[in-house]
Amino acid sequence: MRILIGGDFCPENRAEKLLSNGQQILSEEFIEVWRSVDFRILNLEGPITDSSSKCDKVGRHIKFNPKIMAGIETMGITHFSLANNHIMDYGEAGIEETVKSLELSGINYFGCHRRKLSILEHAHEKVAMLSFSNKEFSLMEDNNGVGACGIDLIDMLQQIENVKEITDHIIVILHTGLSLHPLPSPEQRRLCKFLVDAGAIAVLCQHSHTIGAYEKYKDGFISYGQGSFVFDLNRKDSVWNLGYSVLLEIANGNREIHVIPHKQFDDELNVRSLTHAELQSFDIFIRRVNKVLECNTLFESEWNKYLDKVEKYYFNQMFLPQNRAARKVMNFIDFKALLSKRKRILALNNIRNEEHAEVIRNLLSRGRK
């Protein structure tokens, strides 16, 4: 069995137009890799819907014209993970329309209230696919049981234990990671290793919008950021345009894993393999970030550099006036009542989202030492 798992699939702008016209967005040489596998899996980074009813959230709202299904069918995608922070951008109507479109096209999906997992079967092998999203307003717990499966340790372990009755081959996709940061946070890395300890053969992190480090841990493989598969932002020479897919080969109980780098909607309006020069640059970058994971001291140093970089960003969002008179006044006022609805949502997002919350905890702890 051969499974190719790509990263974020967000066909906006030129990609949306091409797909809506039923055109192919994979280059000829990449199609050879794409069609050589039995299953092709991507993260669908938003609903396929005509709905105009936006949910209350932090960040922009993403959706795709239902006409893109013409091109998606041409691509031959077999499965979509729906566990991400944009799948509920247009509420229940958006995700239900998405599911209906996928089902009509014969495309499987997992990671949501409708279907939490998928079992891949080929050549007497079975592989369980699970996916879970970070806590950014798209989860079932936020939407009366409708939406994405969340990164909740108890639920994740229960799902892993349940599928162990079916197969020993379990792949977990996590929609988590710090934006444009190629390394995991300490907690993210600890979680991924724990999931391998729990039985996953591979843990693949998406959402960071940049290619990330990867490592082997015990008998498992962990990727901390696959970058973009399709994420057309009309940018050139951008980290957003790079990505890598993970190819898993499973046969007779044996497993092999390969990393397949690619580039999208940069100099060409498609997903293509890297040139020789680009592949050399990719290898240099990956070796450098992977090396960080080999040394705890270096890993800690890079984490602290990241905290230094984002300190003002986080603190500027949360600090109150510092003069004594203002603080006295605030003691007699319900501060939350003074916040706009958007400010309350922003504060909630920073507190409950593990990526942001972990950074804030570390920054505040540093100030106490």
C-alpha positions as CSV (number, residue, x, y, z in Angstrom):
1,M,0.0,0.0,0.0
2,R,1.3,3.5,-1.0
3,I,-0.2,6.6,0.7
4,L,0.7,10.2,-0.2
5,I,-0.2,12.8,2.4
6,G,0.1,16.4,1.5
7,G,-0.3,19.5,3.6
8,D,-2.8,22.4,3.4
9,F,-5.0,22.6,0.4
10,C,-6.4,26.1,0.1
11,P,-7.3,26.7,-3.6
12,E,-8.0,30.4,-3.6
13,N,-7.5,33.0,-6.3
14,R,-5.9,31.6,-9.5
15,A,-6.1,28.0,-8.2
16,E,-9.8,28.4,-7.6
17,K,-10.4,29.7,-11.1
18,L,-8.4,26.9,-12.7
19,L,-10.2,24.2,-10.7
20,S,-13.6,25.7,-11.4
21,N,-12.9,25.3,-15.1
22,G,-12.0,21.7,-14.5
23,Q,-8.3,22.2,-15.3
24,Q,-5.4,20.2,-14.0
25,I,-3.2,22.0,-11.4
26,L,-0.5,19.4,-11.1
27,S,2.5,19.5,-13.4
28,E,3.2,16.6,-15.7
29,E,6.3,15.4,-13.7
30,F,4.5,15.7,-10.4
31,I,1.5,13.7,-11.7
32,E,3.8,10.7,-12.1
33,V,4.4,10.7,-8.3
34,W,0.8,11.6,-7.6
35,R,-0.6,8.7,-9.6
36,S,1.9,6.1,-8.4
37,V,0.1,5.8,-5.1
38,D,-3.1,4.1,-3.9
39,F,-4.3,6.9,-1.7
40,R,-3.9,10.7,-2.0
41,I,-4.8,12.7,1.1
42,L,-4.8,16.5,1.7
43,N,-6.1,18.9,4.4
44,L,-9.0,20.9,3.1
45,E,-8.3,24.3,4.5
46,G,-11.9,25.7,4.5
47,P,-15.4,24.8,3.4
48,I,-16.7,24.4,-0.1
49,T,-19.8,26.4,0.1
50,D,-22.0,29.3,-1.2
51,S,-22.9,30.3,2.3
52,S,-22.3,33.9,3.3
53,S,-23.0,33.4,7.0
54,K,-19.6,33.9,8.7
55,C,-18.9,32.5,12.2
56,D,-17.4,34.7,15.0
57,K,-13.7,34.1,15.1
58,V,-10.2,35.5,15.0
59,G,-8.6,35.8,11.6
60,R,-9.9,35.8,8.1
61,H,-12.7,33.6,6.8
62,I,-11.9,31.1,4.0
63,K,-14.3,29.4,1.6
64,F,-14.2,27.9,-1.9
65,N,-16.6,28.1,-4.7
66,P,-18.5,24.7,-5.2
67,K,-17.4,24.9,-8.8
68,I,-13.9,23.7,-7.8
69,M,-15.3,20.2,-7.5
70,A,-14.8,19.9,-11.2
71,G,-11.1,20.3,-10.9
72,I,-10.8,18.3,-7.6
73,E,-12.4,15.3,-9.3
74,T,-9.8,15.7,-12.1
75,M,-7.0,15.6,-9.6
76,G,-8.1,12.3,-8.1
77,I,-7.8,13.2,-4.4
78,T,-9.1,10.2,-2.5
79,H,-9.4,11.7,1.0
80,F,-9.6,15.0,2.8
81,S,-8.9,15.8,6.4
82,L,-11.5,18.3,7.6
83,A,-9.9,18.9,11.1
84,N,-8.6,22.4,10.8
85,N,-9.3,25.9,12.1
86,H,-11.1,27.1,8.9
87,I,-13.6,24.3,8.2
88,M,-16.3,26.1,10.3
89,D,-15.7,29.6,8.9
90,Y,-19.2,29.6,7.4
91,G,-20.9,27.6,10.1
92,E,-22.9,24.4,10.0
93,A,-24.2,25.2,6.5
94,G,-20.6,25.5,5.2
95,I,-19.4,22.2,6.5
96,E,-22.5,20.3,5.6
97,E,-22.4,21.6,2.1
98,T,-18.7,20.6,1.9
99,V,-19.5,17.0,3.1
100,K,-22.3,16.7,0.6
101,S,-20.1,17.8,-2.3
102,L,-17.4,15.3,-1.3
103,E,-19.8,12.5,-1.0
104,L,-21.4,13.2,-4.4
105,S,-17.9,13.1,-5.9
106,G,-16.9,9.9,-4.1
107,I,-14.2,11.5,-2.1
108,N,-13.7,10.3,1.5
109,Y,-13.1,12.5,4.5
110,F,-12.4,12.3,8.2
111,G,-11.7,14.4,11.2
112,C,-15.1,15.8,11.8
113,H,-18.5,15.1,13.4
114,R,-19.7,13.2,10.4
115,R,-16.7,10.9,10.2
116,K,-13.9,10.9,12.7
117,L,-11.7,8.4,10.9
118,S,-11.0,6.6,7.7
119,I,-9.7,3.0,7.2
120,L,-7.6,2.6,4.1
121,E,-7.5,-1.0,2.7
122,H,-5.3,-2.3,-0.1
123,A,-3.4,-5.5,-0.8
124,H,-4.4,-7.1,2.5
125,E,-3.1,-4.1,4.5
126,K,-5.2,-1.7,6.6
127,V,-4.3,1.8,7.8
128,A,-6.3,4.0,10.1
129,M,-6.3,7.8,9.4
130,L,-7.1,10.1,12.3
131,S,-7.0,13.9,12.4
132,F,-7.4,16.6,15.0
133,S,-7.4,20.4,15.0
134,N,-6.1,23.1,17.2
135,K,-8.7,25.1,19.2
136,E,-9.6,28.0,17.0
137,F,-13.4,28.0,16.9
138,S,-13.9,25.2,14.4
139,L,-14.4,22.4,16.9
140,M,-17.4,20.3,17.6
141,E,-17.3,21.5,21.2
142,D,-17.8,25.1,20.0
143,N,-20.6,24.3,17.6
144,N,-23.1,22.1,19.3
145,G,-21.4,18.9,18.2
146,V,-20.8,20.0,14.6
147,G,-17.3,20.7,13.3
148,A,-13.8,19.4,13.5
149,C,-12.3,16.9,15.9
150,G,-10.2,18.8,18.4
151,I,-6.8,18.1,19.9
152,D,-8.0,16.6,23.2
153,L,-5.7,14.1,24.7
154,I,-8.4,11.8,26.2
155,D,-10.4,11.7,22.9
156,M,-7.3,11.1,20.9
157,L,-6.2,8.2,23.0
158,Q,-9.6,6.7,23.0
159,Q,-9.7,6.8,19.2
160,I,-6.2,5.3,18.9
161,E,-7.1,2.5,21.3
162,N,-10.3,1.8,19.3
163,V,-8.6,1.5,16.0
164,K,-5.9,-0.8,17.4
165,E,-8.6,-3.5,17.2
166,I,-8.6,-3.0,13.4
167,T,-4.9,-2.3,12.6
168,D,-1.5,-1.6,14.0
169,H,-0.9,1.0,11.2
170,I,-2.2,4.3,12.6
171,I,-1.5,7.7,11.1
172,V,-2.4,10.9,13.0
173,I,-2.7,14.3,11.3
174,L,-2.5,17.3,13.7
175,H,-3.5,20.7,12.5
176,T,-1.2,22.6,14.8
177,G,2.1,24.5,14.7
178,L,3.4,28.1,15.1
179,S,2.9,30.2,12.0
180,L,5.9,30.4,9.7
181,H,8.1,28.7,12.4
182,P,9.8,25.5,11.1
183,L,10.4,24.0,14.5
184,P,7.9,22.6,17.0
185,S,7.2,24.2,20.4
186,P,8.3,22.0,23.3
187,E,4.7,21.0,24.1
188,Q,3.9,20.2,20.4
189,R,7.0,18.0,20.2
190,R,6.1,16.3,23.5
191,L,2.5,15.6,22.3
192,C,3.7,14.1,19.0
193,K,6.1,11.8,20.7
194,F,3.4,10.7,23.1
195,L,1.1,9.8,20.2
196,V,3.9,7.6,18.8
197,D,4.3,6.0,22.2
198,A,0.5,5.5,22.1
199,G,0.6,3.6,18.8
200,A,0.8,6.0,15.9
201,I,3.3,5.1,13.2
202,A,3.4,8.6,11.9
203,V,2.3,12.0,13.2
204,L,2.1,14.8,10.6
205,C,1.6,18.4,11.7
206,Q,0.1,20.9,9.3
207,H,-1.0,24.6,9.7
208,S,2.3,26.4,10.2
209,H,2.4,27.5,6.5
210,T,6.1,26.7,6.2
211,I,8.1,23.5,5.7
212,G,9.2,22.2,9.0
213,A,11.7,19.8,10.6
214,Y,11.0,16.1,10.9
215,E,12.4,13.3,12.9
216,K,12.3,9.6,13.6
217,Y,11.2,8.7,17.1
218,K,11.3,5.1,18.2
219,D,9.4,3.2,15.4
220,G,7.5,6.4,14.3
221,F,8.0,9.4,12.0
222,I,7.0,12.9,13.0
223,S,6.7,15.9,10.7
224,Y,6.4,19.3,12.4
225,G,5.2,21.2,9.3
226,Q,4.4,20.1,5.7
227,G,3.9,23.6,4.3
228,S,1.5,24.2,1.5
229,F,0.2,21.7,-1.1
230,V,-2.0,24.4,-2.7
231,F,-2.2,27.8,-1.0
232,D,-2.3,30.5,-3.7
233,L,-1.8,33.9,-2.2
234,N,-0.4,35.5,-5.4
235,R,3.1,35.5,-3.9
236,K,6.4,34.7,-5.5
237,D,9.5,33.3,-3.9
238,S,7.6,32.9,-0.6
239,V,7.9,30.2,2.0
240,W,4.1,29.8,1.5
241,N,4.8,28.3,-1.9
242,L,6.9,25.4,-0.6
243,G,5.7,22.2,0.9
244,Y,6.4,18.5,1.1
245,S,4.2,15.5,1.0
246,V,4.9,12.3,3.0
247,L,4.9,9.0,1.1
248,L,4.3,5.9,3.2
249,E,4.8,2.5,1.8
250,I,3.4,-0.4,3.8
251,A,3.7,-4.1,2.8
252,N,4.0,-7.3,4.8
253,G,4.2,-5.5,8.0
254,N,7.2,-3.3,6.9
255,R,7.1,0.4,6.5
256,E,9.1,3.0,4.5
257,I,8.6,6.7,4.6
258,H,9.8,9.2,2.0
259,V,9.6,13.1,1.9
260,I,8.6,14.5,-1.4
261,P,9.2,18.3,-1.7
262,H,7.2,20.5,-4.1
263,K,6.4,24.1,-5.0
264,Q,3.0,25.6,-5.9
265,F,1.7,28.6,-7.8
266,D,5.0,30.5,-7.9
267,D,6.6,30.8,-11.3
268,E,4.0,28.3,-12.7
269,L,0.3,28.0,-11.9
270,N,0.5,24.4,-10.6
271,V,2.1,22.1,-8.1
272,R,5.4,21.0,-9.4
273,S,8.5,19.1,-8.3
274,L,11.6,21.1,-7.4
275,T,14.4,21.9,-9.8
276,H,17.8,20.6,-9.0
277,A,18.9,23.9,-7.5
278,E,15.7,24.2,-5.4
279,L,16.1,20.6,-4.2
280,Q,19.6,21.5,-3.0
281,S,18.3,24.5,-1.1
282,F,15.5,22.4,0.4
283,D,18.0,19.7,1.6
284,I,20.3,22.4,3.2
285,F,17.4,23.9,5.0
286,I,15.9,20.6,6.2
287,R,19.3,19.3,7.4
288,R,19.7,22.6,9.4
289,V,16.4,22.5,11.1
290,N,16.5,18.7,11.7
291,K,19.9,19.1,13.4
292,V,18.2,21.4,16.0
293,L,16.1,18.4,17.0
294,E,19.2,16.4,17.7
295,C,20.4,18.6,20.5
296,N,18.3,19.6,23.5
297,T,20.4,22.7,24.2
298,L,20.2,23.9,20.6
299,F,16.4,23.2,20.6
300,E,15.9,25.2,23.8
301,S,18.1,28.1,22.4
302,E,16.0,28.2,19.2
303,W,12.8,28.2,21.3
304,N,14.0,31.2,23.3
305,K,14.9,33.0,20.1
306,Y,11.4,32.5,18.9
307,L,10.0,33.9,22.1
308,D,12.2,37.0,21.8
309,K,10.9,37.5,18.2
310,V,7.2,37.3,19.1
311,E,7.2,38.9,22.6
312,K,5.9,42.3,21.5
313,Y,3.3,40.7,19.3
314,Y,1.8,38.8,22.2
315,F,2.3,41.4,25.0
316,N,0.9,44.3,22.9
317,Q,-2.4,42.4,22.7
318,M,-2.8,41.8,26.4
319,F,-1.3,44.5,28.5
320,L,-3.5,47.0,30.4
321,P,-2.5,50.6,31.2
322,Q,0.5,50.6,33.5
323,N,-0.1,53.7,35.6
324,R,-1.3,53.2,39.2
325,A,-4.5,55.4,38.9
326,A,-5.7,53.4,35.9
327,R,-5.2,50.1,37.8
328,K,-7.2,51.3,40.8
329,V,-10.1,52.3,38.5
330,M,-10.0,48.9,36.8
331,N,-10.4,47.2,40.2
332,F,-14.0,48.6,40.3
333,I,-14.9,47.8,36.7
334,D,-15.8,44.6,35.0
335,F,-12.9,44.7,32.5
336,K,-14.5,42.2,30.1
337,A,-17.6,44.4,29.8
338,L,-15.3,47.1,28.4
339,L,-14.0,44.8,25.7
340,S,-15.6,44.7,22.3
341,K,-17.0,41.4,21.1
342,R,-14.0,41.0,18.8
343,K,-11.5,41.8,21.6
344,R,-13.2,39.1,23.8
345,I,-12.9,36.6,21.0
346,L,-9.2,37.5,20.5
347,A,-8.5,37.1,24.2
348,L,-10.3,33.8,24.3
349,N,-8.3,32.6,21.3
350,N,-5.0,33.5,22.9
351,I,-5.9,31.8,26.2
352,R,-7.4,28.6,25.0
353,N,-5.3,27.9,21.8
354,E,-2.4,25.8,22.9
355,E,0.1,27.3,20.5
356,H,-0.5,30.9,21.6
357,A,-1.1,30.0,25.3
358,E,2.1,28.1,25.5
359,V,4.1,31.1,24.2
360,I,2.3,33.4,26.6
361,R,3.0,31.1,29.5
362,N,6.7,31.0,28.7
363,L,7.0,34.7,28.2
364,L,5.3,35.4,31.5
365,S,7.5,32.8,33.2
366,R,10.6,34.4,31.9
367,G,9.6,37.7,33.5
368,R,9.3,36.1,36.9
369,K,12.8,34.7,36.9
